[in-house]
Amino acid sequence: MSWDIAGMPIGATIGLRGVIWFTDGSGISSARGAAGPDGQFDLTVRPISGNGPRGQVRGQRHPDGSIEVRMNGTGCSHVDTVLPPGATRT
């Protein structure tokens, strides 16, 4: 899967919005959620084309830029990983 998520400050939180897609082209999904000032985030993922992933993504962005990710749902069931700083693919 590849990701393109952008953030916009909304008070003390950051609104998150973007897309997640399978690199084989089988589907794309919208992702929406929020991140707190401590770096913890929660996204809801819903298919918008093809057989895109569906579920919840929760995690933590660390001060070094790495991102701890926990995904649960169809197409991303029980995936736990750490993305290095700057990574956009799981």
N, C-alpha and C positions, 0 to 999 in steps of 0.2 A: 504494500500500500504506500501511496505517496500522499503528502499533506500540503495544503496551502492555507494557513490560518492567520488571520489578522486580528489585532486587538485595538480597542478604542476605550479610553478611560471614561468611566461612568461613576462619578463620585469616588468612593474608596475601592471600587472593583474595576476590572477591565472586562468589557464585553468582548467575546470571542466569536468570530464568524468566518466560515470558509468552506472548503471542499476537501474531501478525502476520496481517492479513487484507487482502483486496482490497476497496477501497472500493465496487466495483460489486456486492458481496455474493456473488461467485462461489466464494469459498472462504476458509477460516480454517486456520491452522496453529499448532502449538505451537512455541515457541522455548526452548531450554535451552542453557546454557553457562556461561562464567566470564569475569571480568575481572581483570586483574592490577593491582597497585598503581600501575603506570605508565599506566593507562588503556586499555591494549590489551585487546580482548575477542574472543571467538570464540563463535558460536552455531550450533547445529544446528537446522534448521527442518524440521518434518515435518507434512504435512497431517493435519487431524483432522475436517474437514467440507468437502464439496464439492471443488472443484479448487484447494485452497490451495497456496501456494508450498512448494517443497521445495529444500533445499540448505544452503549454509554462508554465514554472515554474519561477516565479520571486520572489525575496525576499531579506531579510536582515539578515545577521548573526551579532548578538549583542556581545559586549565585554564579557558578562557573559556566552557566548556559546549558548544561545537560538537562534532559527532561526524562523523568521517570514516568512511564505510561502503563496504565492498566485498562485493557479493553475487554468488554463483555458484550456479546450479541451475535447476531447472524453475520458470518463472514469475518468476524474478529473475535471469536469466542475464546475467552480466557487467555489472552495474550498479555504477558507482562514483560516489559523490556525497558532498557535505558538508552535513549538516543544521545549521542555525543553532541557537544555544542555545534550548532549550525545544521544538523541533520534534518532532513525532511521526508525520510522514508523509514518504515519499519520492516 
